[in-house]
Each structure stands twice: as structure tokens, then as C-alpha cells.
Amino acid sequence: MWNVSEYMYEGMFLLDSNRFSADPAAAQQAVLGMLERVGASVVASRPWQEGKLAYPIENHRKGLYYLACFKMDGGQMDELNRLGKLNETVLRQLVIRHEPVIFDAMVQSLTSNDGTIHSPEQKMDDRMDRGDRGDRPDRGGRRRDDDGDMGDDR
């Protein structure tokens, strides 16, 4: 039964990467346990990206982003924020409410193919791994002329 105040959310949780690398299952359970305590129904979740932070957060220079799509009563948002602040594994969190169409697309991207969500850096690495694109014809030396167009005076 659909609850009138139940909404669809995307949560991005920044986790302590040291705790995650030491025990990935416990770090994931830290996030999923918070969601369970507020009565959320997790539809899809996955570690997303680990990397260097732009600035230190609680003396951490690296973190792991963990993405979760879930349904939850909107009145539980304050409690979820409180639990995130008390959780030693969660450094920061951001939760966004989505419309059903966007939520379904997020869930599909989390669960499709091999289930891997690729960060922008991973996508760039994949492009670099493809090597030389010798199958493309030479485009020639295109130059812009003085008025900024590609030199085609039609």
C-alpha cells in the first residue's frame, strides 16, 4: 500500500574510506542501518566512487561516496539527518527527493548491465583505454577565420 507521505529519495553518503576499506560490509551496513531505523525501503544502493576530497572533512582527506535510492516517509528526514551526524562512518550526507520518473531512471542505472556506476574519471579512463581512433577519417585542418566562423562563406 502506498503511503501518502512516502516519497522517493536519492541519498549520497560520504563515508570514511579507511573504515570502508577495512570492512566494506560494516560500512555499508552503517548506511543501510540508518535507513532501516527511519523506516526507509532501500530500492538500490552501491558504493560509487572513492577519491581525494577537495578539502579535509573531520581530518579526512579521502572519502568514499555511497549512493542509495530509497522510499521513506517525509516526516523522518530530520531523524535521518540526526542519525547521519551521530554515525562515525558517515562524514556527510545529501538527500534529494525525486519524482517517480527520475527515481526509476536512477534505480535502473544502478541495477542495469553489470550494476556498476561509472564516475566521470572512470568514463575518461575507458575512453583512453580504447586507444587510437584510427577508424575515423581525417577531418583536415579546420581554422576559424577573422569573424569567428569555420571559414564557410555561404
KOLBASE-487790 format. One record per atom (N, C-alpha, C): x, y, z; atom name. Coordinates in nm, 4 decimals. Atoms other than C-alpha are relative to their C-alpha. Example, Ala and Ser with C-alpha at 12.3 -4.5 7.8 and 13.67 -1.06 7.14 Angstrom:
REM KOLBASE-487790
REC       xx       yy       zz atom
REC   0.0890  -0.1190   0.0000    N
REC   1.2300  -0.4500   0.7800   CA
REC   0.0900   0.1200   0.0000    C
REC  -0.0820  -0.1190  -0.0060    N
REC   1.3670  -0.1060   0.7140   CA
REC  -0.0770   0.1090   0.0730    C
REM end
This chain:
REM KOLBASE-487790
REC       xx       yy       zz atom
REC   0.0846  -0.1194   0.0000    N
REC   0.0000   0.0000   0.0000   CA
REC   0.0881   0.1243   0.0000    C
REC  -0.0758  -0.1233   0.0135    N
REC   0.1326   0.3420  -0.0986   CA
REC  -0.0407   0.0981   0.1094    C
REC   0.0229  -0.0968  -0.1056    N
REC   0.1644   0.5803   0.1949   CA
REC   0.0018   0.1396  -0.0615    C
REC   0.0135  -0.1333   0.0596    N
REC   0.0570   0.9376   0.1122   CA
REC   0.1249   0.0848   0.0238    C
REC  -0.1170  -0.0827  -0.0296    N
REC   0.3624   1.0921   0.2827   CA
REC   0.1316  -0.0692  -0.0354    C
REC  -0.1219   0.0699   0.0391    N
REC   0.6096   0.8383   0.1403   CA
REC   0.0498   0.0565  -0.1321    C
REC  -0.0601  -0.0581   0.1192    N
REC   0.8479   0.9873  -0.1134   CA
REC   0.1205  -0.0827  -0.0432    C
REC  -0.1164   0.0692   0.0553    N
REC   1.1330   0.8655  -0.3322   CA
REC   0.1213   0.0910   0.0105    C
REC  -0.1198  -0.0791  -0.0269    N
REC   1.4822   0.9808  -0.2429   CA
REC   0.1243  -0.0652  -0.0593    C
REC  -0.1361   0.0411   0.0327    N
REC   1.8378   0.9597  -0.3650   CA
REC   0.0875   0.0544   0.1116    C
REC  -0.0898  -0.0429  -0.1062    N
REC   2.0939   0.9708  -0.0859   CA
REC   0.1441  -0.0237  -0.0402    C
REC  -0.1438   0.0137   0.0242    N
REC   2.4636   1.0356  -0.1380   CA
REC   0.0675   0.0168   0.1361    C
REC  -0.0635   0.0018  -0.1309    N
REC   2.6620   0.9467   0.1720   CA
REC   0.1507  -0.0039  -0.0198    C
REC  -0.1460  -0.0021   0.0041    N
REC   3.0283   1.0395   0.2082   CA
REC   0.0502  -0.0770   0.1208    C
REC  -0.0452   0.0889  -0.1070    N
REC   3.1923   0.7633   0.4093   CA
REC   0.1505   0.0130   0.0226    C
REC  -0.1414   0.0086  -0.0348    N
REC   3.5252   0.7338   0.5868   CA
REC   0.0590  -0.1148  -0.0813    C
REC  -0.0539   0.1037   0.0898    N
REC   3.7253   0.5462   0.3211   CA
REC   0.0869  -0.1012   0.0740    C
REC  -0.0801   0.0951  -0.0777    N
REC   3.9555   0.3895   0.5834   CA
REC  -0.0882  -0.1068   0.0625    C
REC   0.0929   0.0967  -0.0590    N
REC   3.6610   0.2277   0.7590   CA
REC  -0.0578  -0.0908  -0.1088    C
REC   0.0557   0.0806   0.1076    N
REC   3.5192   0.1136   0.4249   CA
REC   0.1010  -0.1035  -0.0483    C
REC  -0.0999   0.0954   0.0496    N
REC   3.8452  -0.0444   0.3092   CA
REC   0.0304  -0.1075   0.1044    C
REC  -0.0251   0.0987  -0.1053    N
REC   3.8916  -0.2173   0.6469   CA
REC  -0.1139  -0.1018   0.0095    C
REC   0.1154   0.0901  -0.0097    N
REC   3.5373  -0.3633   0.6495   CA
REC  -0.1148   0.0552  -0.0844    C
REC   0.1031  -0.0540   0.0890    N
REC   3.3167  -0.2848   0.3464   CA
REC  -0.1425  -0.0344   0.0435    C
REC   0.1352   0.0405  -0.0403    N
REC   3.0187  -0.4818   0.4785   CA
REC  -0.0497   0.0832   0.1187    C
REC   0.0394  -0.0797  -0.1169    N
REC   3.0173  -0.2928   0.8094   CA
REC  -0.0280   0.1447  -0.0397    C
REC   0.0226  -0.1379   0.0450    N
REC   3.0459   0.0447   0.6327   CA
REC  -0.1326   0.0116  -0.0745    C
REC   0.1288  -0.0013   0.0698    N
REC   2.7554  -0.0403   0.4020   CA
REC  -0.1142  -0.0152   0.0990    C
REC   0.1050   0.0198  -0.0996    N
REC   2.5550  -0.1606   0.6997   CA
REC  -0.0216   0.1258   0.0828    C
REC   0.0164  -0.1260  -0.0727    N
REC   2.6198   0.1736   0.8722   CA
REC  -0.1024   0.0883  -0.0702    C
REC   0.0951  -0.0806   0.0775    N
REC   2.4311   0.3475   0.5910   CA
REC  -0.1367  -0.0669  -0.0036    C
REC   0.1272   0.0711   0.0126    N
REC   2.1658   0.0813   0.5384   CA
REC  -0.0711  -0.0111   0.1347    C
REC   0.0591   0.0039  -0.1335    N
REC   2.1123   0.0547   0.9152   CA
REC  -0.0690   0.1304   0.0363    C
REC   0.0641  -0.1311  -0.0237    N
REC   2.0407   0.4282   0.9381   CA
REC  -0.1333   0.0066  -0.0739    C
REC   0.1214  -0.0045   0.0810    N
REC   1.7878   0.3982   0.6576   CA
REC  -0.1069  -0.0933   0.0565    C
REC   0.0943   0.0957  -0.0584    N
REC   1.6288   0.0943   0.8200   CA
REC  -0.0640   0.0573   0.1269    C
REC   0.0516  -0.0568  -0.1265    N
REC   1.5938   0.2775   1.1540   CA
REC  -0.1074   0.1046  -0.0224    C
REC   0.1022  -0.1017   0.0271    N
REC   1.3885   0.5532   0.9910   CA
REC  -0.1143  -0.0569  -0.0840    C
REC   0.1093   0.0640   0.0722    N
REC   1.1667   0.3013   0.8116   CA
REC   0.0085   0.0124  -0.1503    C
REC  -0.0161  -0.0136   0.1448    N
REC   1.3097   0.3569   0.4646   CA
REC   0.0052  -0.1377  -0.0645    C
REC  -0.0065   0.1211   0.0801    N
REC   1.2704   0.0921   0.1983   CA
REC   0.1045   0.0237  -0.1088    C
REC  -0.1097  -0.0204   0.0941    N
REC   1.6008   0.0716   0.0071   CA
REC  -0.0294  -0.0798  -0.1273    C
REC   0.0273   0.0617   0.1293    N
REC   1.5403   0.0004  -0.3627   CA
REC   0.1307  -0.0425  -0.0673    C
REC  -0.1309   0.0301   0.0586    N
REC   1.9043   0.0108  -0.4791   CA
REC   0.1060   0.0786   0.0757    C
REC  -0.1104  -0.0717  -0.0646    N
REC   2.2384   0.1013  -0.3245   CA
REC   0.1308  -0.0581  -0.0501    C
REC  -0.1284   0.0440   0.0543    N
REC   2.6024   0.0828  -0.4235   CA
REC   0.1094   0.1010   0.0373    C
REC  -0.1133  -0.0930  -0.0102    N
REC   2.9473   0.2262  -0.3465   CA
REC   0.0214   0.0644  -0.1373    C
REC  -0.0092  -0.0683   0.1284    N
REC   3.0056   0.4880  -0.6143   CA
REC   0.1433   0.0339  -0.0366    C
REC  -0.1345  -0.0471   0.0362    N
REC   3.3488   0.6490  -0.6039   CA
REC   0.0789   0.0305   0.1260    C
REC  -0.0901  -0.0358  -0.1080    N
REC   3.6452   0.6798  -0.3733   CA
REC   0.1019   0.0973  -0.0555    C
REC  -0.0978  -0.0946   0.0507    N
REC   3.8776   0.9731  -0.4017   CA
REC   0.0405   0.1033   0.1021    C
REC  -0.0509  -0.1083  -0.0831    N
REC   4.0588   1.2687  -0.2597   CA
REC  -0.1066   0.1087   0.0115    C
REC   0.0984  -0.1058  -0.0235    N
REC   3.8360   1.5354  -0.1058   CA
REC   0.0603   0.1361  -0.0348    C
REC  -0.0458  -0.1344   0.0360    N
REC   3.8588   1.8989  -0.2146   CA
REC   0.0594   0.0719   0.1210    C
REC  -0.0514  -0.0572  -0.1241    N
REC   3.9196   1.9947   0.1487   CA
REC  -0.0230  -0.1036   0.1105    C
REC   0.0149   0.0993  -0.1071    N
REC   3.9619   1.7958   0.4714   CA
REC  -0.1359   0.0134   0.0700    C
REC   0.1241   0.0055  -0.0767    N
REC   3.6403   1.6905   0.6468   CA
REC   0.0277  -0.0869   0.1217    C
REC  -0.0298   0.0704  -0.1251    N
REC   3.6896   1.5920   1.0113   CA
REC   0.1360  -0.0695  -0.0084    C
REC  -0.1379   0.0476   0.0161    N
REC   4.0627   1.5452   0.9348   CA
REC   0.0150  -0.1148  -0.1000    C
REC  -0.0089   0.1015   0.1046    N
REC   3.9878   1.3072   0.6461   CA
REC   0.0286   0.0690  -0.1326    C
REC  -0.0342  -0.0561   0.1305    N
REC   4.1475   1.3786   0.3090   CA
REC  -0.0545  -0.0845  -0.1148    C
REC   0.0599   0.0888   0.0992    N
REC   3.9879   1.0838   0.1270   CA
REC  -0.1357  -0.0449   0.0506    C
REC   0.1316   0.0490  -0.0379    N
REC   3.6326   0.9566   0.1221   CA
REC  -0.0568  -0.0892  -0.1081    C
REC   0.0690   0.0859   0.0950    N
REC   3.4044   0.7068  -0.0450   CA
REC  -0.1458   0.0453  -0.0066    C
REC   0.1396  -0.0372   0.0195    N
REC   3.0716   0.8141  -0.1926   CA
REC  -0.0828  -0.1269  -0.0144    C
REC   0.0906   0.1142   0.0038    N
REC   2.7906   0.5654  -0.1336   CA
REC  -0.1375   0.0518  -0.0396    C
REC   0.1265  -0.0461   0.0570    N
REC   2.4707   0.6065  -0.3355   CA
REC  -0.1110  -0.0970   0.0370    C
REC   0.1147   0.0838  -0.0340    N
REC   2.1303   0.4791  -0.2206   CA
REC  -0.1273   0.0659  -0.0519    C
REC   0.1339  -0.0443   0.0410    N
REC   1.7821   0.5090  -0.3736   CA
REC  -0.0984  -0.0703   0.0920    C
REC   0.0901   0.0588  -0.0987    N
REC   1.5067   0.4581  -0.1202   CA
REC  -0.1313   0.0764   0.0062    C
REC   0.1309  -0.0607  -0.0250    N
REC   1.1438   0.5287  -0.0311   CA
REC  -0.0141   0.0162   0.1500    C
REC   0.0069  -0.0279  -0.1427    N
REC   1.0715   0.6891   0.3019   CA
REC  -0.1103   0.1021   0.0283    C
REC   0.0956  -0.1002  -0.0482    N
REC   0.8112   0.8833   0.4971   CA
REC   0.0751   0.1328   0.0132    C
REC  -0.0657  -0.1300  -0.0013    N
REC   0.8991   1.2511   0.4507   CA
REC   0.0210   0.0567   0.1393    C
REC  -0.0123  -0.0492  -0.1367    N
REC   0.8500   1.3167   0.8222   CA
REC   0.1212  -0.0555   0.0728    C
REC  -0.1167   0.0618  -0.0629    N
REC   1.1552   1.1019   0.9006   CA
REC   0.1325   0.0646  -0.0409    C
REC  -0.1236  -0.0609   0.0503    N
REC   1.4051   1.3325   0.7274   CA
REC   0.0861   0.0579   0.1123    C
REC  -0.0783  -0.0555  -0.1112    N
REC   1.5079   1.5111   1.0488   CA
REC   0.0721  -0.1101   0.0768    C
REC  -0.0620   0.1116  -0.0710    N
REC   1.5742   1.1767   1.2165   CA
REC   0.1149  -0.0592  -0.0806    C
REC  -0.1083   0.0502   0.0847    N
REC   1.7817   1.0566   0.9192   CA
REC   0.1207   0.0928   0.0076    C
REC  -0.1110  -0.0958  -0.0123    N
REC   1.9905   1.3754   0.9348   CA
REC   0.0688  -0.0131   0.1358    C
REC  -0.0572   0.0161  -0.1335    N
REC   2.0389   1.3280   1.3104   CA
REC   0.0856  -0.1260   0.0073    C
REC  -0.0749   0.1250  -0.0019    N
REC   2.1484   0.9661   1.2652   CA
REC   0.1293   0.0107  -0.0810    C
REC  -0.1202  -0.0204   0.0803    N
REC   2.3940   1.0708   0.9948   CA
REC   0.1072   0.0763   0.0754    C
REC  -0.0970  -0.0779  -0.0783    N
REC   2.5575   1.3224   1.2274   CA
REC   0.0606  -0.0827   0.1129    C
REC  -0.0480   0.0834  -0.1096    N
REC   2.5905   1.0602   1.5017   CA
REC   0.0835  -0.1191  -0.0477    C
REC  -0.0669   0.1173   0.0547    N
REC   2.7298   0.7891   1.2727   CA
REC   0.1475   0.0308  -0.0254    C
REC  -0.1440  -0.0242   0.0135    N
REC   3.1099   0.7635   1.2878   CA
REC   0.0521  -0.0291  -0.1406    C
REC  -0.0442   0.0348   0.1352    N
REC   3.1362   0.6176   0.9368   CA
REC  -0.0407   0.1056  -0.1018    C
REC   0.0538  -0.0996   0.0937    N
REC   2.9280   0.8882   0.7639   CA
REC   0.0593   0.1371   0.0325    C
REC  -0.0595  -0.1330  -0.0184    N
REC   3.1195   1.2141   0.7181   CA
REC  -0.0986   0.1100  -0.0383    C
REC   0.0996  -0.0955   0.0500    N
REC   2.8494   1.3992   0.5200   CA
REC  -0.1086  -0.0789  -0.0722    C
REC   0.1062   0.0628   0.0774    N
REC   2.5194   1.3206   0.3531   CA
REC  -0.0830   0.1067  -0.0690    C
REC   0.0896  -0.0869   0.0763    N
REC   2.2930   1.4756   0.0942   CA
REC  -0.1131  -0.0876  -0.0509    C
REC   0.1169   0.0768   0.0422    N
REC   1.9401   1.3511   0.0301   CA
REC  -0.0876   0.0900  -0.0851    C
REC   0.0813  -0.0758   0.0956    N
REC   1.7333   1.4656  -0.2676   CA
REC  -0.1280  -0.0773  -0.0274    C
REC   0.1284   0.0619   0.0331    N
REC   1.3651   1.3956  -0.3246   CA
REC  -0.0199   0.0056  -0.1503    C
REC   0.0187   0.0087   0.1446    N
REC   1.2874   1.2785  -0.6793   CA
REC  -0.1437  -0.0324  -0.0357    C
REC   0.1266   0.0420   0.0591    N
REC   0.9792   1.2463  -0.8927   CA
REC   0.0162  -0.1455  -0.0454    C
REC  -0.0088   0.1418   0.0369    N
REC   0.8926   0.8849  -0.9890   CA
REC   0.0795  -0.0282  -0.1275    C
REC  -0.0706   0.0251   0.1265    N
REC   1.0308   0.9150  -1.3447   CA
REC   0.1512   0.0059   0.0211    C
REC  -0.1438  -0.0141  -0.0247    N
REC   1.3724   1.0347  -1.2271   CA
REC   0.0477  -0.1104   0.0936    C
REC  -0.0353   0.1063  -0.0946    N
REC   1.3759   0.7881  -0.9377   CA
REC   0.0157  -0.1330  -0.0730    C
REC  -0.0063   0.1254   0.0752    N
REC   1.3033   0.4974  -1.1724   CA
REC   0.1234  -0.0051  -0.0895    C
REC  -0.1203  -0.0047   0.0840    N
REC   1.5836   0.6107  -1.4066   CA
REC   0.1253  -0.0211   0.0851    C
REC  -0.1144   0.0190  -0.0901    N
REC   1.8260   0.6282  -1.1121   CA
REC   0.0138  -0.1466   0.0394    C
REC  -0.0025   0.1406  -0.0404    N
REC   1.7295   0.2795  -0.9955   CA
REC   0.0451  -0.0868  -0.1169    C
REC  -0.0387   0.0780   0.1167    N
REC   1.7643   0.1457  -1.3491   CA
REC   0.1498   0.0124  -0.0262    C
REC  -0.1436  -0.0170   0.0235    N
REC   2.1127   0.2954  -1.3856   CA
REC   0.0826  -0.0703   0.1070    C
REC  -0.0714   0.0701  -0.1071    N
REC   2.2131   0.1452  -1.0508   CA
REC  -0.0008  -0.1505  -0.0194    C
REC   0.0164   0.1448   0.0072    N
REC   2.0907  -0.2013  -1.1387   CA
REC   0.0189  -0.0577  -0.1393    C
REC  -0.0106   0.0508   0.1368    N
REC   2.1408  -0.2268  -1.5173   CA
REC   0.1396  -0.0517  -0.0293    C
REC  -0.1253   0.0570   0.0502    N
REC   2.4147  -0.4147  -1.7023   CA
REC   0.0769  -0.0704   0.1098    C
REC  -0.0807   0.0652  -0.1027    N
REC   2.6939  -0.5056  -1.4652   CA
REC  -0.0230   0.0609   0.1373    C
REC   0.0321  -0.0613  -0.1275    N
REC   2.5476  -0.2844  -1.1923   CA
REC   0.0999   0.1047   0.0437    C
REC  -0.1034  -0.0960  -0.0360    N
REC   2.8448  -0.0505  -1.1982   CA
REC  -0.0400   0.1394  -0.0436    C
REC   0.0170  -0.1401   0.0351    N
REC   2.8007   0.3224  -1.1866   CA
REC   0.1394   0.0549  -0.0223    C
REC  -0.1330  -0.0488   0.0330    N
REC   3.0946   0.4859  -1.3573   CA
REC   0.0093   0.1484   0.0297    C
REC  -0.0257  -0.1408  -0.0280    N
REC   3.2337   0.8114  -1.2264   CA
REC   0.0532   0.0656  -0.1271    C
REC  -0.0555  -0.0668   0.1186    N
REC   3.3422   1.0771  -1.4775   CA
REC   0.1446  -0.0403  -0.0276    C
REC  -0.1387   0.0394   0.0195    N
REC   3.7059   0.9757  -1.4189   CA
REC   0.0082  -0.1386  -0.0630    C
REC  -0.0015   0.1345   0.0556    N
REC   3.6293   0.6100  -1.4935   CA
REC  -0.0414   0.0026  -0.1462    C
REC   0.0425  -0.0093   0.1395    N
REC   3.4494   0.7061  -1.8139   CA
REC   0.1145   0.0526  -0.0862    C
REC  -0.1137  -0.0538   0.0739    N
REC   3.7534   0.9100  -1.9227   CA
REC   0.1068  -0.1084  -0.0166    C
REC  -0.0964   0.1096   0.0088    N
REC   3.9806   0.6142  -1.8421   CA
REC  -0.0438  -0.1007  -0.1054    C
REC   0.0520   0.0934   0.0999    N
REC   3.7535   0.3903  -2.0527   CA
REC   0.0244   0.0530  -0.1408    C
REC  -0.0240  -0.0587   0.1317    N
REC   3.7855   0.6314  -2.3448   CA
REC   0.1475  -0.0101  -0.0368    C
REC  -0.1440   0.0073   0.0252    N
REC   4.1635   0.6379  -2.3088   CA
REC   0.0418  -0.1436  -0.0311    C
REC  -0.0323   0.1408   0.0224    N
REC   4.1703   0.2550  -2.2993   CA
REC  -0.0345  -0.0450  -0.1410    C
REC   0.0388   0.0386   0.1353    N
REC   4.0091   0.2436  -2.6434   CA
REC   0.1124   0.0213  -0.0996    C
REC  -0.1166  -0.0203   0.0854    N
REC   4.3377   0.3645  -2.7876   CA
REC  -0.0266   0.0956  -0.1138    C
REC   0.0080  -0.0868   0.1165    N
REC   4.3894   0.5368  -3.1180   CA
REC  -0.1285  -0.0269  -0.0764    C
REC   0.1245   0.0137   0.0751    N
REC   4.0697   0.6016  -3.3088   CA
REC   0.0304   0.0122  -0.1486    C
REC  -0.0430  -0.0028   0.1387    N
REC   4.2302   0.5284  -3.6444   CA
REC  -0.1115  -0.0259  -0.0997    C
REC   0.1101   0.0288   0.0903    N
REC   3.8940   0.4239  -3.7867   CA
REC  -0.0728   0.1271  -0.0440    C
REC   0.0648  -0.1258   0.0371    N
REC   3.7882   0.7880  -3.8081   CA
REC   0.0790   0.0691  -0.1107    C
REC  -0.0714  -0.0696   0.1075    N
REC   3.8696   0.9818  -4.1244   CA
REC   0.0605   0.1309   0.0502    C
REC  -0.0640  -0.1261  -0.0341    N
REC   4.0981   1.2827  -4.1092   CA
REC  -0.0960   0.1134  -0.0331    C
REC   0.0930  -0.1111   0.0205    N
REC   3.8887   1.5961  -4.0670   CA
REC   0.0654   0.1174  -0.0706    C
REC  -0.0683  -0.1119   0.0649    N
REC   4.1509   1.8206  -4.2170   CA
REC   0.0256   0.1120   0.0983    C
REC  -0.0350  -0.1123  -0.0858    N
REC   4.2836   2.1424  -4.0779   CA
REC  -0.1070   0.1080  -0.0024    C
REC   0.1034  -0.1028  -0.0063    N
REC   3.9798   2.3449  -3.9876   CA
REC   0.0520   0.1180   0.0805    C
REC  -0.0431  -0.1211  -0.0701    N
REC   4.0579   2.7013  -3.8909   CA
REC  -0.1136   0.0988   0.0018    C
REC   0.0992  -0.1081  -0.0093    N
REC   3.8426   2.9830  -3.7758   CA
REC   0.0566   0.1237  -0.0700    C
REC  -0.0480  -0.1224   0.0628    N
REC   3.8592   3.2974  -3.9830   CA
REC  -0.0246   0.1181   0.0926    C
REC   0.0024  -0.1185  -0.0853    N
REC   3.8542   3.6554  -3.8529   CA
REC  -0.1354   0.0240   0.0673    C
REC   0.1302  -0.0273  -0.0629    N
REC   3.4791   3.6687  -3.7855   CA
REC  -0.0471  -0.1150   0.0899    C
REC   0.0305   0.1026  -0.0991    N
REC   3.4866   3.3505  -3.5711   CA
REC  -0.0668  -0.1231  -0.0531    C
REC   0.0637   0.1224   0.0497    N
REC   3.3127   3.1035  -3.8018   CA
REC   0.1067  -0.0917  -0.0602    C
REC  -0.0925   0.1014   0.0491    N
REC   3.4676   2.7984  -3.9624   CA
REC   0.0496   0.0267  -0.1419    C
REC  -0.0538  -0.0374   0.1299    N
REC   3.5509   2.9798  -4.2837   CA
REC  -0.0926  -0.0313  -0.1168    C
REC   0.0947   0.0324   0.1050    N
REC   3.2441   2.8720  -4.4781   CA
REC  -0.0831   0.1245  -0.0286    C
REC   0.0653  -0.1283   0.0322    N
REC   3.1148   3.1864  -4.6540   CA
REC  -0.1268  -0.0197  -0.0806    C
REC   0.1248   0.0220   0.0760    N
REC   2.7814   3.0514  -4.7724   CA
REC  -0.1055   0.0981   0.0361    C
REM end
